[in-house]
Amino acid sequence: SSLQEGLRYTLLWLFLLPGSDSFYVPGVAPINFHRNDPVEIKAVKLTSSRTQLPYEYYSLPFCQPTKITYKAENLGEVLRGDRIVNTPFQVSMNVEKKCEVLCNLPNKPVTLTVEQSKLVAERIREDYYVHLIADNLPVATRLEFYSNREEEEKKKEKDVQFEHGYRLGFMDGNKFYLHNHLSFILYYHREDVEESQEPTYRVVRFEVVPQSIKLEDLKADEKSTCTLPEATGSAPQEIEPSRENQLLFTYSVHWEESDIKWASRWDTYLTMSDVQIHWFSIINSVVVVFFLSGILSMIIIRTLRKDIANYNKEDDIEDTMEESGWKLVHGDVFRPPQYPMILSSLLGSGIQLFCMILIVIFVAMLGMLSPSSRGALMTTACFLFMFMG
């Protein structure tokens, strides 16, 4: 009876326990959205190919939410300089927004102090890019241009490329202009569901069209909605570093349906040309290395050829000649080096690096280090380097 009583209490305790939910690594498993579900827009960092110094998003006077929450990051994200934080952008699945003021009241624009204006102008001069993410998908700027083709083909089709993030602003002479309006273009893929079920959507692309619009040209009402001016009659928002500047941060949201499936949504981003790859410096370094290697090889070959020719002479004088050249080291082969610990450490680190790179490449080929899993590649490389020690 005591055993039955214990089983009864155990079953009752199990029934009272809350249901367990499955978990997944963020960015690896798809997230299904219903219409009007919030799609959170987060900021990652500010980067520049000139300075190579990343800054967090709120290092500049952007609009801030009521509560700033930073995402817990892994080792790879920390080493990359990511500081993922929430933003005040209000985006809902498959809900259009023509123009909306981001922060402050419409009749009270954002005022940048002299120090903030100088900082913004400095970041624009240093060619900084702003990086945002939606559903762990980074924002991209579409670039359309004509390639070097015949005139008839130019009129038919444009070449399209994407670059990571969007430019903070631009310069015209000695004047600085800030991109204060962001037009978000999000692409979704409609998932197949039964007729009785509500349709679900998945985000497959995140684009932005940055614009610089002067405060006077943005007509805002009391409901925080605004009206964008025509492209021909609008003036850009100038930032003067020597005085205070007033402006409005606004945004719009446009949704488009896409045939791209969720599993292929990273294909566009993997074909981007990264602005931080300095191809000229890489090619220059490779040419210098090959040039110096060729000169060194020629010197060694000429020296060895001369020594070998002297050793192969069958004259009687050779017996009385003293040994010279590289043949003098034949007695030092088994002599320990002067600093054996340094030599062994260098050789050991070389094996560490080789094994680390080999395993990382192999694991990446299996698809286990997806770019959607942020920082996984660098975290794995650091762990393997320590483990191979």
C-alpha positions as CSV (number, residue, x, y, z in Angstrom):
1,S,0.0,0.0,0.0
2,S,2.9,2.4,0.7
3,L,4.3,1.7,-2.8
4,Q,0.9,2.4,-4.4
5,E,0.7,5.6,-2.3
6,G,4.2,6.7,-3.5
7,L,3.3,6.0,-7.1
8,R,0.1,8.0,-6.8
9,Y,1.9,11.0,-5.4
10,T,4.6,10.7,-8.1
11,L,2.1,10.6,-10.9
12,L,0.2,13.6,-9.4
13,W,3.5,15.6,-9.2
14,L,4.3,14.8,-12.8
15,F,0.9,16.0,-13.9
16,L,1.3,19.3,-12.0
17,L,4.7,20.0,-13.6
18,P,4.6,22.6,-16.4
19,G,5.1,21.3,-19.9
20,S,8.6,21.3,-21.2
21,D,9.4,23.3,-24.4
22,S,11.9,22.4,-27.0
23,F,14.8,24.8,-27.6
24,Y,17.1,25.5,-30.5
25,V,20.1,27.6,-31.3
26,P,19.0,31.1,-32.5
27,G,19.3,31.5,-36.2
28,V,19.5,27.8,-37.0
29,A,15.8,26.8,-36.8
30,P,13.2,28.8,-38.7
31,I,10.7,31.1,-37.0
32,N,7.1,31.2,-38.3
33,F,5.3,34.4,-38.1
34,H,1.6,35.1,-38.4
35,R,0.2,38.4,-39.7
36,N,0.7,41.3,-37.3
37,D,3.3,39.4,-35.3
38,P,6.1,41.7,-34.2
39,V,9.4,41.3,-36.1
40,E,12.1,42.7,-33.9
41,I,14.8,44.9,-35.5
42,K,18.1,44.8,-33.6
43,A,21.3,46.7,-34.1
44,V,24.7,45.0,-34.2
45,K,27.5,47.6,-34.6
46,L,29.0,50.3,-36.7
47,T,32.0,49.3,-38.9
48,S,34.3,51.1,-41.3
49,S,36.8,49.7,-43.8
50,R,39.0,52.8,-43.2
51,T,39.5,52.6,-39.4
52,Q,38.8,48.9,-38.8
53,L,37.4,50.0,-35.4
54,P,33.8,48.8,-34.6
55,Y,31.6,50.8,-32.3
56,E,28.3,49.9,-30.7
57,Y,25.1,51.3,-32.1
58,Y,24.3,53.7,-29.3
59,S,27.7,55.3,-29.3
60,L,26.0,57.7,-31.7
61,P,22.9,59.7,-30.7
62,F,20.3,57.4,-32.3
63,C,16.8,57.1,-31.0
64,Q,16.7,54.7,-28.0
65,P,13.9,52.5,-26.7
66,T,12.5,52.8,-23.2
67,K,14.7,50.0,-22.0
68,I,18.0,49.1,-23.6
69,T,18.7,45.3,-23.6
70,Y,21.9,43.8,-24.8
71,K,21.9,40.2,-26.1
72,A,24.0,37.6,-24.4
73,E,26.8,36.8,-26.8
74,N,29.2,34.0,-27.3
75,L,33.0,34.3,-27.6
76,G,33.0,34.6,-31.4
77,E,30.6,37.5,-31.3
78,V,32.6,39.3,-28.7
79,L,35.8,38.9,-30.7
80,R,34.0,40.2,-33.8
81,G,33.0,43.3,-32.0
82,D,29.2,42.6,-32.1
83,R,27.0,44.4,-29.5
84,I,23.5,43.2,-30.4
85,V,20.9,45.5,-28.8
86,N,17.2,46.3,-29.3
87,T,16.0,49.3,-31.2
88,P,12.7,51.3,-31.1
89,F,11.7,50.3,-34.7
90,Q,8.1,48.8,-34.6
91,V,7.8,46.3,-37.4
92,S,4.9,43.8,-37.8
93,M,4.7,40.9,-40.2
94,N,3.1,41.8,-43.5
95,V,2.0,45.3,-42.2
96,E,2.9,48.3,-44.3
97,K,4.1,51.6,-42.9
98,K,4.3,54.6,-45.1
99,C,6.3,56.9,-42.8
100,E,6.5,57.0,-39.1
101,V,8.6,59.2,-36.6
102,L,11.0,57.0,-34.6
103,C,11.3,59.0,-31.4
104,N,10.2,62.2,-29.7
105,L,7.1,64.1,-30.6
106,P,6.7,65.4,-34.2
107,N,6.7,69.0,-32.9
108,K,9.8,68.3,-30.9
109,P,12.6,67.1,-33.2
110,V,15.8,65.5,-32.0
111,T,18.5,68.1,-31.1
112,L,22.1,67.1,-31.5
113,T,24.6,69.1,-29.3
114,V,27.8,70.4,-30.7
115,E,29.7,67.4,-29.4
116,Q,27.2,65.0,-30.8
117,S,27.3,66.8,-34.2
118,K,31.1,66.6,-34.3
119,L,31.0,62.9,-33.5
120,V,28.4,62.2,-36.2
121,A,30.3,64.2,-38.8
122,E,33.5,62.4,-37.8
123,R,31.9,59.0,-38.3
124,I,30.5,60.1,-41.7
125,R,34.0,61.2,-42.7
126,E,35.4,57.9,-41.7
127,D,32.8,56.1,-43.9
128,Y,31.0,54.1,-41.3
129,Y,28.2,51.6,-42.0
130,V,25.3,50.7,-39.7
131,H,24.4,47.0,-39.3
132,L,20.9,45.9,-38.3
133,I,19.3,42.4,-38.2
134,A,15.7,41.2,-38.5
135,D,15.1,37.6,-37.5
136,N,18.9,37.1,-37.3
137,L,19.1,38.2,-41.0
138,P,21.5,41.2,-41.6
139,V,20.3,44.2,-43.4
140,A,21.7,44.8,-46.9
141,T,21.8,47.8,-49.3
142,R,20.9,47.1,-53.0
143,L,23.3,48.5,-55.6
144,E,22.1,48.6,-59.2
145,F,24.4,49.4,-62.1
146,Y,25.1,48.7,-65.7
147,S,28.0,46.4,-66.6
148,N,30.3,46.9,-69.6
149,R,27.9,45.5,-72.1
150,E,26.5,46.6,-75.4
151,E,24.0,49.6,-75.5
152,E,21.0,47.4,-76.4
153,E,21.6,45.1,-73.4
154,K,22.1,48.0,-71.1
155,K,18.5,49.2,-71.5
156,K,17.1,45.8,-70.8
157,E,18.8,44.6,-67.5
158,K,20.8,46.0,-64.6
159,D,23.3,44.2,-62.6
160,V,22.4,44.0,-58.9
161,Q,24.8,43.6,-56.0
162,F,24.4,44.0,-52.2
163,E,26.6,45.4,-49.5
164,H,26.4,44.8,-45.8
165,G,24.6,47.4,-43.8
166,Y,23.9,50.9,-44.9
167,R,26.0,54.1,-45.0
168,L,25.6,56.3,-42.0
169,G,25.7,59.4,-44.3
170,F,27.6,61.0,-47.2
171,M,29.8,64.0,-47.9
172,D,29.4,66.6,-50.6
173,G,32.5,68.8,-50.6
174,N,33.0,69.8,-47.0
175,K,29.4,69.3,-46.0
176,F,28.1,66.3,-44.1
177,Y,24.7,64.7,-44.6
178,L,23.1,62.1,-42.4
179,H,20.7,59.3,-43.5
180,N,17.8,60.0,-41.1
181,H,15.1,58.1,-43.0
182,L,15.3,54.3,-43.5
183,S,13.0,52.5,-45.9
184,F,12.9,48.9,-44.8
185,I,12.0,46.3,-47.5
186,L,11.4,42.8,-46.1
187,Y,10.7,39.8,-48.1
188,Y,8.7,36.9,-46.8
189,H,8.0,33.3,-47.9
190,R,4.5,32.0,-47.4
191,E,4.5,28.5,-45.9
192,D,2.2,25.7,-47.0
193,V,-0.5,25.1,-44.4
194,E,-3.9,23.4,-44.3
195,E,-6.9,25.4,-45.4
196,S,-8.3,25.7,-41.9
197,Q,-5.1,27.0,-40.5
198,E,-3.8,30.6,-40.4
199,P,-1.1,31.2,-43.0
200,T,2.5,31.5,-41.6
201,Y,5.4,33.5,-43.0
202,R,9.1,33.4,-42.8
203,V,11.6,36.3,-43.4
204,V,13.9,35.5,-46.2
205,R,15.5,38.9,-47.0
206,F,16.1,42.3,-45.3
207,E,16.9,45.3,-47.4
208,V,17.1,49.0,-46.6
209,V,17.1,52.2,-48.7
210,P,18.6,55.0,-46.6
211,Q,17.6,58.6,-47.4
212,S,18.6,62.0,-46.1
213,I,15.6,64.3,-45.7
214,K,15.6,67.8,-44.3
215,L,13.6,68.5,-41.2
216,E,11.4,71.1,-42.9
217,D,10.5,68.6,-45.7
218,L,9.2,65.9,-43.3
219,K,5.6,66.8,-42.5
220,A,4.6,65.0,-39.3
221,D,1.3,65.0,-37.4
222,E,0.5,64.4,-33.8
223,K,0.0,60.6,-34.4
224,S,3.8,60.2,-35.2
225,T,3.0,59.6,-38.8
226,C,4.8,61.7,-41.5
227,T,4.6,62.4,-45.2
228,L,7.7,61.9,-47.4
229,P,8.4,64.7,-49.9
230,E,8.8,64.0,-53.6
231,A,12.3,63.0,-54.7
232,T,12.8,66.0,-56.9
233,G,11.8,68.6,-54.3
234,S,13.5,67.2,-51.1
235,A,16.7,68.5,-49.6
236,P,19.2,66.3,-47.6
237,Q,19.6,66.7,-43.8
238,E,22.9,68.5,-43.3
239,I,24.9,68.1,-40.1
240,E,27.1,71.1,-39.2
241,P,29.8,70.1,-36.7
242,S,30.2,73.7,-35.4
243,R,26.6,74.1,-34.0
244,E,23.5,72.3,-32.8
245,N,21.4,70.4,-35.3
246,Q,17.7,69.5,-35.3
247,L,16.4,66.6,-37.2
248,L,13.8,63.8,-37.3
249,F,14.6,60.1,-37.4
250,T,11.9,58.3,-39.5
251,Y,11.3,55.0,-41.1
252,S,8.9,53.1,-43.4
253,V,8.2,49.4,-43.9
254,H,7.4,47.6,-47.1
255,W,6.7,43.8,-47.4
256,E,7.1,41.7,-50.6
257,E,6.4,38.1,-51.1
258,S,9.3,36.0,-52.4
259,D,9.8,32.5,-53.9
260,I,13.0,32.1,-51.9
261,K,12.7,29.4,-49.3
262,W,14.0,29.8,-45.8
263,A,16.8,27.3,-46.4
264,S,18.2,29.4,-49.2
265,R,17.8,32.9,-47.7
266,W,21.6,33.2,-47.0
267,D,22.6,32.6,-50.6
268,T,22.3,36.3,-51.4
269,Y,24.4,37.4,-48.5
270,L,27.2,34.8,-49.2
271,T,27.7,36.3,-52.7
272,M,28.3,39.8,-51.3
273,S,31.6,41.6,-51.8
274,D,32.8,42.5,-48.3
275,V,33.9,46.1,-48.1
276,Q,36.5,45.1,-45.4
277,I,38.6,42.9,-47.7
278,H,41.6,44.9,-48.8
279,W,42.4,43.1,-52.1
280,F,45.1,45.6,-53.1
281,S,47.0,45.0,-49.8
282,I,46.6,41.2,-50.1
283,I,47.9,41.1,-53.7
284,N,50.7,43.5,-52.9
285,S,51.8,41.2,-50.0
286,V,51.7,38.1,-52.1
287,V,53.8,39.6,-54.8
288,V,56.4,40.8,-52.4
289,V,56.6,37.4,-50.7
290,F,57.1,35.6,-54.1
291,F,59.7,38.2,-55.2
292,L,61.7,37.8,-52.0
293,S,61.4,34.0,-52.1
294,G,62.7,33.9,-55.7
295,I,65.8,36.0,-54.8
296,L,66.5,33.9,-51.8
297,S,66.2,30.7,-53.8
298,M,68.6,32.0,-56.5
299,I,71.2,32.8,-53.8
300,I,71.0,29.4,-52.1
301,I,71.1,27.5,-55.4
302,R,74.2,29.4,-56.6
303,T,76.0,28.9,-53.3
304,L,75.2,25.2,-53.1
305,R,76.2,24.6,-56.7
306,K,79.6,26.2,-56.1
307,D,80.2,24.1,-53.0
308,I,79.1,20.8,-54.6
309,A,81.4,21.5,-57.5
310,N,84.3,22.0,-55.2
311,Y,83.6,18.8,-53.2
312,N,83.3,16.7,-56.4
313,K,86.8,17.5,-57.6
314,E,89.0,14.5,-57.6
315,D,92.3,16.4,-57.3
316,D,94.8,15.3,-54.7
317,I,94.8,18.8,-53.3
318,E,91.3,18.2,-52.0
319,D,92.6,15.9,-49.3
320,T,94.7,18.7,-47.8
321,M,92.0,21.3,-48.1
322,E,90.1,22.4,-45.0
323,E,86.4,21.8,-45.0
324,S,84.4,24.9,-45.9
325,G,80.9,26.0,-46.5
326,W,77.8,24.0,-45.4
327,K,79.8,20.8,-44.9
328,L,81.2,22.2,-41.7
329,V,77.9,21.6,-39.9
330,H,78.0,17.8,-40.4
331,G,79.2,17.4,-36.8
332,D,76.5,19.7,-35.4
333,V,73.5,17.6,-36.5
334,F,72.9,16.0,-33.1
335,R,73.9,19.0,-31.1
336,P,70.9,20.5,-29.3
337,P,70.0,24.1,-30.3
338,Q,70.7,27.0,-28.1
339,Y,67.0,27.6,-27.1
340,P,65.3,24.2,-27.4
341,M,62.1,25.3,-25.5
342,I,61.5,28.2,-27.9
343,L,62.0,25.9,-30.9
344,S,59.7,23.3,-29.6
345,S,57.0,25.9,-28.8
346,L,57.2,27.3,-32.3
347,L,56.9,23.9,-33.8
348,G,54.1,22.9,-31.5
349,S,52.1,26.1,-32.3
350,G,52.5,25.4,-36.0
351,I,51.0,21.9,-35.5
352,Q,48.2,23.5,-33.4
353,L,47.4,26.0,-36.1
354,F,47.5,23.4,-38.9
355,C,45.2,21.0,-37.1
356,M,42.8,23.8,-36.0
357,I,42.5,25.1,-39.6
358,L,42.1,21.6,-41.0
359,I,39.3,20.6,-38.6
360,V,37.5,24.0,-38.9
361,I,37.5,23.7,-42.7
362,F,36.2,20.1,-42.5
363,V,33.4,21.0,-40.1
364,A,32.5,24.0,-42.2
365,M,32.2,21.8,-45.3
366,L,29.7,19.7,-43.5
367,G,27.5,22.8,-43.0
368,M,27.8,22.8,-39.2
369,L,29.2,26.4,-39.0
370,S,26.3,28.2,-40.7
371,P,26.7,32.0,-41.0
372,S,23.2,32.2,-39.3
373,S,24.8,31.0,-36.1
374,R,26.7,34.1,-35.3
375,G,30.2,33.8,-33.9
376,A,30.2,30.0,-34.2
377,L,33.2,29.9,-36.6
378,M,35.4,32.0,-34.4
379,T,34.3,30.2,-31.2
380,T,35.1,26.8,-32.8
381,A,38.5,28.0,-34.0
382,C,39.5,29.4,-30.5
383,F,38.3,26.2,-28.8
384,L,40.1,23.9,-31.2
385,F,43.4,25.9,-30.9
386,M,43.3,25.5,-27.1
387,F,42.2,21.9,-27.3
388,M,45.0,21.1,-29.8
389,G,47.6,22.3,-27.3
